[in-house]
Amino acid sequence: MLADVADITEEKGNVLIDFYTSSCVPCRALNPILDEIALEFNDLKIAKIDVTQNPEMTQMFGVMSLPTVIFMKDRKVKRVLRGLSTKETISSMIRDHM
């Protein structure tokens, strides 16, 4: 399920945030991986945040490189992955913190 970017900091439960830009090749490569993860984890909300359109969110989360994937549980950051990650790495991170 895709979460509303405006409300992402208020979401309870499990949230995966993908910080990206459309010009970032590794960010585009991550898209199909996140699509598969969305199908695998029914109780996970995924938010995609374009850093060029949401500089305040980017700064709030301290994003310095792309792609950056952040896993949050009940409004708390549990893990941050920087750079292109495999489906296995992201899935493992989610399972470890759910």
VENSULUR-V51225 format. One record per residue. N is the residue number from 0. RES is the residue in one small letter. OMEGA is omega in whole degrees, -180 to 180 (999 if undefined). Layout:
n: <N N>
res: <RES RES>
omega: <OMEGA OMEGA>
This chain:
n: <0 1 2 3 4 5 6 7 8 9 10 11 12 13 14 15 16 17 18 19 20 21 22 23 24 25 26 27 28 29 30 31 32 33 34 35 36 37 38 39 40 41 42 43 44 45 46 47 48 49 50 51 52 53 54 55 56 57 58 59 60 61 62 63 64 65 66 67 68 69 70 71 72 73 74 75 76 77 78 79 80 81 82 83 84 85 86 87 88 89 90 91 92 93 94 95 96 97>
res: <m l a d v a d i t e e k g n v l i d f y t s s c v p c r a l n p i l d e i a l e f n d l k i a k i d v t q n p e m t q m f g v m s l p t v i f m k d r k v k r v l r g l s t k e t i s s m i r d h m>
omega: <179 -179 177 -177 -177 -175 -171 -179 179 -176 171 180 -174 -178 175 -179 178 175 -173 163 -179 -180 -177 -178 177 177 178 178 -180 -177 -179 177 180 176 178 180 178 178 -176 -176 -176 -177 179 173 179 176 177 -177 176 -174 180 -180 -177 -177 180 177 179 179 -179 -180 177 -179 -178 179 -177 -10 171 179 -179 176 178 174 -180 175 179 178 -180 -177 178 174 179 -179 -179 180 178 176 -179 -180 -179 179 179 178 -179 -179 -179 -173 180 999>
